[in-house]
């Protein structure tokens, strides 16, 4: 990487990072290379290297409009806490405030493996391996929901009581912040969720964005999850909110949010009803109000998609595939209303 390339990498100041690494990261060899892995849909993610070691740095998006969804300390704290649990995560390395890059950021160890983001990538796997992968992801999710938050130091990680009602309010507030156009279905969905909001089904650590491409899989066996990543929305809350969102990601309406070919929407994966039953069997949880959790998942993703669309319009995204994200918002809102209309 030339000095020009180093200075042109949006969101990073490599000389400042090198000084930080020299002070905080044992074994650092003295000069960093960097590559943007993901840009602008959630936190910006970079692969860093010094010729001997590799790390992953995460920082908030440029011009982010939803600051509560980009809490770097939150991501770092949960990954650090889960290091010795039954949930595979990358090893936490360092956390910084705004003094180095102007925004907070976290650094974790790079985990070698495969990330399946597109439907084309799924075509390289057999139907049997795809099913094993999907079931393994559910098993890891159930293991996360079984972690004793107090035992791993996360007993004060969130406010589980009233979590669902706060989620409904929070994502409506975010809609008011990021919307680029009026959308009646969003308002109707919000009203329906507020009216139908149940008591929490239980309390656990929740990931908040659990889907196939937020997991690093073994390159030789896709049923082995080597690390769960992207913990920026993790908290203590209702575990079924994680399940509902995971199932919502199977809807083809979600595909434009990550470039039009989202692996989670592939019909080669087991159908959502089968996945829900599998989770219920593994976890022992009652899914009698799954309709609400699906509606909440659709609501959340519609608002997140609108936020990404807003950043794209403002020229604040990095990478490709953002021009279609706004197309997902209305279909996701309509699907949320449809999910709530189904009998429990």
Secondary structure, DSSP 8 states (H G I E B T S, - for coil): --HHHHHTSTT--HHHHHHHHHHHSTT--S--EEEEEE-SSSSEEEEEE-SS-EEEEEE--TT-S-GGG--HHHHHHHHHHTTTSSS----EEEEE-TTTTSS-EEEEE---SB---BHHHHTTS-HHHHHHHHHHHHHHHHHHHHS-TTTTT-TTS---TTHHHHHHHHHHHHHHHH-SS--HHHHHHHHHHHHH----S--EEE-SS--GGGEEE-SS-TTSEEEE---TT-EEE-HHHHHHHHHHTTSGGGGGGGTT-BGGG-TTS--HHHHHHHHHHHH----TTHHHHHHHHHHHHHHHHHHHHHHHHTT---SS--TTGGGHHHHHHHHHHHHHHS--
